[in-house]
Amino acid sequence: MQPKIGLALSGGGAKGFAHVGAIKSLEKHGISVDVISGVSAGALVGGWYSSGRDIKEIEEICYSTDFKDFLSLMFDPSRGGGLVAGRKIRKFIWAHLEEKKIENFRIKYSATAVDIKKGELFYFNKGDATRAIMASIAIPGIFRPVFYRGKCLVDGGVMEPISLDVVKEMGGEVNIGVDLTKFQVLASEIRRSGKFGIKENVYLSIKLMQRTLANKTFERHPDFIRIEPDVSKVGTLTFGSRKIAEDTIKKGEICMKKNIPKILEMIEKFKKGEKFPIKNLNSNHNK
């Protein structure tokens, strides 16, 4: 029996272009995804794809949105809760969804957000897809939170950079996690320049927290194949550059391609009712 393929897509801002490449590679090798969970950038790419958008169309959206478009989307002042109200981004997301409600999606889908008032994770698996994605990408301080059913929802990456549990809950049997939390600590450069200001302090602290959370999540789920495209040099907010988008999508595609043999092996073992070689799943072909 053919297993259901689960795909978890992490957050990462512009690093999320790599998710497009990862999905392209799966399609090229005839691997159809049945379940997708997304956090922040992963919720956006995963949401568009799950709604029925062709991955080539999504790739073209990445290329056709230039820096002026990005600035226009971001120039949407908020009266409180964040610098950006998000009205323009909401319209942009809505326009590129094939279906508007999650329950009508071609692929089972969940977007992860955090109720900042209660400090609890919240998973959108039905209802307004645009609202779900907006909540999942609502970076605290930058985007205004999404208020829904008494909840104050912000970026899911605050508590869970990648959502693996929900993939299994939705029925994923052979599961893949595309993790973009790996980063390069430029300690030598900091020592040479003598610079370690507020920006460096905040940036590295957030990256370290996200990486630690992602590591712990994969430790709890050793049966996931962990895909880690080399996007450490891609800035979180470096949108609007076709070259960056092309390079990052390519990195996602290459990394997934290296892992295709292991994914196919897992699929065959599932069909035969054999156990996966769990200790090896997260150790190879991740660069």
N, C-alpha and C positions, 0 to 999 in steps of 0.2 A: 504493500500500500504506500502511495506517495505521501511523504510527510508534509505537514504545513510548515512553510518557511517563515520564520519570524525575524524581523529586522528592527533593531533599536538604534536610533540616530541621536547622537549627543548634541549639546549646544556648542557654540564656538564663533558666533558672529559670521564674518566673511570666510572663516575657515570652513563653514558649512557648504561652500561650493563643492568641497570634496565629496559630500553625500551624493551629489548629482553623478559624479564619476563612478562612485561605488555602485550605484543602481544601474548605470549604463553597463558596467562590467557584468553584473549579474544577468542582465537581459541578454547580453551578447553570448553568454554561455548557457542560455536556455533555462535559467533558474528563476522561476516566478515567485514573487513574494506574496504571502497571504495575510500577514499581520505586520503592522508598523507602529512603533511608539516613537514619539519625537519630543525633544526638549529644545526650546528656543529655536535656533537655526534649524535643528533637526525637525522640529514641529512644522516649520514653514515648508521645507523641501518635502518632508514626508506627507504633509497635508495636501499639497498640490498633487503629488504623485498618487496618493491614495484616492483622491477625488476623481481620478480618471485622466488627468493630464498625461500626455506622452512625455517621456523623459527628454526627448529631443526638443520639445516645446519649452520645457523648464530650462534646459540648457540655453536656449535662445533668449529667454527672459533674462538670464544672468548676463549674457553678452550685450543685450540691447539697452540695459539700464545703465546709462553713463553717469559720470560724477555730477553733472548738473541735475539729472533726474533724482539722484540720491539726495542732493542738497535740498531740492524742492520738496521731497517727501519728508525730510527732517525739519524743514522750516514750517512748523505748525505749533506755535507757542502754547503752552499749557498755563492755566491759572493756578495750578497747584498739583502736588503729588509727583511731578516730574517735569523736565524741561520741554518734552514733546508730548502734545496731546494725543497724537496718533490717528487723527481723522483721515489724513491723506494716505497713511500707510494702510489703514483699514480698507479704504477703497481699492488700493493697489492689490492687496491680498485677495479681496472679494472678486475682483475682475479676473483673476487667474485661477479661480477654483472652477472645476468642471461641474461639481455638485456643491450645493451650499450647506447641506446638512450632513453631519458625520454618518448618520445611520443610512444614508443613501450612497456612501462611498463604495467604490469598486473593491477596495481593500480595507479590512478591519483596521481601525486607526484610533490612537489615543494621543492626546497632547498633555504634557505635564506642566502644571503651574503650582504656585505656593500661595496659600492663604496667609498673608503676612501678619494678620491680626492674631491668628491662633498658632502660627508656626507649623502648619500642616500641609502635606502634599494634597493636591487635588488633580484628578485625572478627568479630562474631557473625553468621553467616548460616545457622546450623542449631542444633538442640538446644533446650534449655530457654529459652523466651522471657523468662520472669521473671528468670532469672539474667542474661541479656543486658542487659535494661533496667536492672536493679539495678547492674550493673557500669558501664554508661554514665552513670548519674546519681550515682555515688559520689564526690561532691565531697570532695577530700582535706581531712582534718581534721574534717569534719562527719559524713560517713558512713563506716562501716567498709568497707575494701576488700573486693572479692569475690575469693576464692581459688579458682582454677580451673586444673586441669592444671599445677600448679607455678607459675602466674602470680599476681601480686598486682595486680588490676585496679582502676583508678580511672576517674573521669570522662574521657571521650574528649576533652573540650574543653581538657584540659591541653596536648595537642599538636595537635589538629585541631578547631577550633570548628565546622566544617561539612565533611562528607565528600562531595566531588564525584567523585573518582576511582572510588570503588566503585560509584556510580550507573552509570557507563559500563561498568564491568566486569560488572555485572549485566544489561546490555543496553539501558540507556536511550539513546534516540536524539534525542528532543527533550527537553531537560533544563532544570529549573527549580531554583534554589537560594533557599530562604527564609532570609535572613541576619538575625539579631537582634543582631549584635555592635555595631551603631552606637550610640554613646553621646554624651551631652552633657557637655563639659568645662565645669564651672562655675567657670572661672578668675576671673571678675569677682566672683562671690559670695565666693570664697575670699579675694580681696584685700580686699573690704569687711569681712568678718567677722574676718579675721586668723587663721582656723582652718585648719590643715592638719595634723591629728593622724594617729595610726596608722590609723584607719578610712579617712580620705580617701586617705592614701598607698597603702594596700593595694588599696582599691577601684579607684582610677584606674589603678594599675600593672597590675592584672589585666585591666581593660577594654582598656587600650592594647595589651597583649600579644595578647589575643584578636582585637582589630580588625586588628592588623598581620598575624597569621596568616591571618585570613579574606581580607584583601585580596590577599595573596600567592597564596592558593589560587585565587581567581577570576582572577587574572592568568594562571595556568597553564591556566585553562579559560574562555577568552573566549566559547566557544559556549554557555555557560549563561546563561539569563536570571536576573539577580540581583534578587530581590524584597526590599525593605527596609522593612517596616512601621515607622511612627514609634512605637516603644515605648521610647524613651530615658528617659522619665520613670517607667517601670514598674520597681519594685524587684525584684531577683532573687528575694527570698523573700516577696513580698507575696501569698501564697496565702490563701485563706479569705474573700476579699471578692467577693461576687457582682458588685458594681459594677465593680471592677477587671477581673474576668474578662470581663464583658460588653463593656467599653470596649476591652479588648485584643483580644478575638476580632473585634470590629467593625473595628479598625484593620487586622488581617490580611486581613479580607474586602475592605475598600476598596482596599487596596494591590494585592492580587491582581487585583481587577476592572480596575484601571487598566492592568494588563499583559496582560489577556486578548487584545486585538487583536494584540499582538506574538506571543503564543504561538500563536494561530490562524494567523498569517502563517508562523511557522516550520513548523507542521504541513503547511500547503499547499505550502511550498517543498520539504519533505522528500518529499511525495508525487510532486512533479514532478521530483525528482532534482536540484533546484537547491541552490546553496550558500547558507548563511545569511549575512545581513549582519552578520558578527561584530563589527565595530567599534561597532555601535550597540546591541548586546544589553544591555549593562550601564549604559547612559547615560541611559535615559529612564524616566519613570513609577515611580520608586522611592520616592516619598514619599507 
